[in-house]
Amino acid sequence: MDMDTDGQQMDDTETAGVIARPPFLFLAALLLGLVWDRLLPLPFPVPGTNLVHWIIGGALILIGLALAGSGIRNFSLAGTPVPGNKPTRVLVTTGIHGWTRNPIYLGMFLIYGGIGVAAQSSWVLMITLPLAITIRFGVVAREEMYLERRFGDAYRDYKSRVRRWL
């Protein structure tokens, strides 16, 4: 067992207890949106040609991949696991994590939105709000409570300095 910031013993097997792994939540929302596009097609509200949608969508996807990749790399270099179903070993506060506390989720949202724009899927874009609420309260809130228990004042200080998203 490790010691926490207050000198108390910590359970090395404790995790954040998120409702589901975030990549699966994003994938489920994406598939649901694409299925609904086939069953209940809606006009795409953003004007432009297919090429314009692909360029905008592609740019969002590339930015999202860069953000998520940077966050994953940061975790790997610090020696802490990326999946939320494994115990966090180190509080990562530098690099991209010095700019946003959730670069991986922010990247996933940009990738998700980019796919929605490139596919011209109104349903994918409309599902973004329920997905964001699910990620915020079913994943991020639970991770924040876990990190506060695990790292105490160090995490509270980090939270006060770095925004959750942007």
C-alpha positions in Angstrom: 0.0 0.0 0.0 1.1 3.5 -0.7 0.7 6.6 1.5 -1.5 9.4 0.4 -0.6 13.1 0.8 -1.9 13.1 4.4 0.2 10.0 5.4 -2.8 7.7 5.4 -2.5 4.3 3.7 -4.2 4.1 0.3 -5.8 1.2 -1.5 -3.8 0.6 -4.6 -6.7 -1.1 -6.3 -9.2 1.8 -6.0 -10.3 3.3 -9.2 -12.6 6.2 -10.2 -15.5 3.9 -10.7 -16.7 5.6 -13.9 -20.0 4.4 -15.4 -18.2 3.0 -18.6 -14.9 3.4 -20.4 -15.2 6.8 -22.3 -14.1 5.4 -25.7 -17.0 3.0 -25.5 -19.4 5.8 -24.6 -18.2 7.9 -27.6 -18.4 4.9 -29.9 -21.9 4.0 -28.7 -23.1 7.6 -29.3 -21.5 7.7 -32.7 -23.1 4.4 -33.8 -26.5 5.4 -32.4 -26.3 8.7 -34.3 -25.4 7.0 -37.5 -28.2 4.4 -37.2 -30.7 7.2 -36.5 -29.4 9.0 -39.6 -30.4 6.0 -41.6 -33.8 5.4 -39.9 -34.9 9.0 -39.4 -32.9 11.2 -41.7 -32.7 14.9 -41.0 -31.3 17.6 -43.2 -27.7 18.7 -42.2 -27.9 22.2 -40.8 -24.4 23.4 -41.9 -24.4 24.6 -45.5 -21.5 23.6 -47.8 -20.3 21.0 -50.2 -19.2 17.5 -49.3 -15.6 18.7 -49.7 -16.1 21.6 -47.2 -17.6 19.2 -44.7 -14.7 16.8 -45.1 -12.2 19.6 -44.7 -13.8 20.9 -41.5 -14.5 17.4 -40.1 -10.9 16.3 -41.0 -9.4 19.3 -39.3 -11.5 18.7 -36.1 -10.4 15.0 -36.2 -6.7 15.9 -36.6 -6.8 18.4 -33.8 -8.6 15.9 -31.6 -6.1 13.2 -32.4 -3.3 15.6 -31.5 -4.9 16.5 -28.2 -5.8 13.0 -27.2 -2.4 11.6 -28.3 -0.6 14.3 -26.3 -2.6 13.4 -23.2 -2.0 9.7 -23.6 1.7 10.3 -24.2 1.9 12.5 -21.1 0.3 9.7 -19.0 2.7 7.1 -20.5 5.8 9.2 -19.9 4.6 9.7 -16.2 4.1 5.9 -15.8 0.4 6.1 -15.0 -2.2 4.0 -16.8 -4.6 5.8 -19.3 -7.7 3.5 -18.7 -9.9 4.8 -15.8 -10.5 1.3 -14.7 -6.9 1.1 -13.4 -5.5 2.9 -10.3 -3.8 6.2 -11.1 -0.2 6.2 -10.0 0.9 9.8 -10.6 -0.9 13.1 -10.8 0.1 14.5 -14.2 0.0 18.3 -14.3 2.6 19.3 -16.9 2.6 19.4 -20.7 -0.9 19.4 -22.2 -2.3 18.7 -18.7 -1.0 22.2 -17.7 -3.5 23.7 -20.2 -6.5 21.4 -19.8 -7.3 18.7 -17.1 -9.0 16.5 -19.7 -7.1 16.6 -23.0 -8.0 13.1 -23.9 -11.8 13.6 -23.5 -11.5 17.0 -25.2 -9.7 15.3 -28.1 -12.4 12.6 -28.2 -15.1 15.3 -28.4 -13.3 16.9 -31.3 -12.9 13.6 -33.1 -16.6 12.8 -32.5 -17.7 16.2 -33.8 -15.4 15.9 -36.8 -16.9 12.6 -37.7 -20.3 14.1 -37.3 -19.5 17.0 -39.6 -17.6 14.9 -42.2 -20.5 12.4 -42.3 -23.0 15.3 -42.3 -24.9 13.6 -39.5 -27.4 15.8 -37.7 -28.1 13.0 -35.2 -24.5 12.5 -34.3 -24.2 16.3 -33.6 -27.5 16.3 -31.6 -26.4 13.4 -29.5 -23.3 15.5 -28.5 -25.2 17.2 -25.6 -26.4 14.0 -23.9 -22.9 12.5 -24.5 -21.3 15.6 -22.9 -23.6 15.3 -19.9 -22.8 11.6 -19.5 -19.1 12.2 -19.8 -19.2 15.1 -17.4 -21.2 13.5 -14.6 -20.6 9.8 -15.2 -16.9 10.0 -15.9 -15.2 13.3 -15.1 -17.0 14.0 -11.8 -16.1 10.5 -10.6 -12.5 10.8 -11.7 -12.2 14.2 -9.9 -13.6 12.8 -6.7 -11.2 9.9 -6.9 -8.2 12.1 -7.7 -9.1 14.4 -4.7 -9.2 11.3 -2.4 -5.9 10.0 -3.9 -3.9 13.2 -4.1 -5.6 15.6 -1.7 -4.3 19.2 -1.7 -2.0 18.6 -4.7 -5.1 17.8 -6.8 -7.1 20.6 -5.4 -4.3 23.1 -6.2 -4.1 21.7 -9.7 -7.9 22.0 -10.1 -7.7 25.7 -9.0 -5.0 26.4 -11.6 -6.1 24.5 -14.7 -9.5 24.5 -16.3 -11.5 21.3 -16.8 -11.9 21.7 -20.5 -10.5 24.9 -22.0 
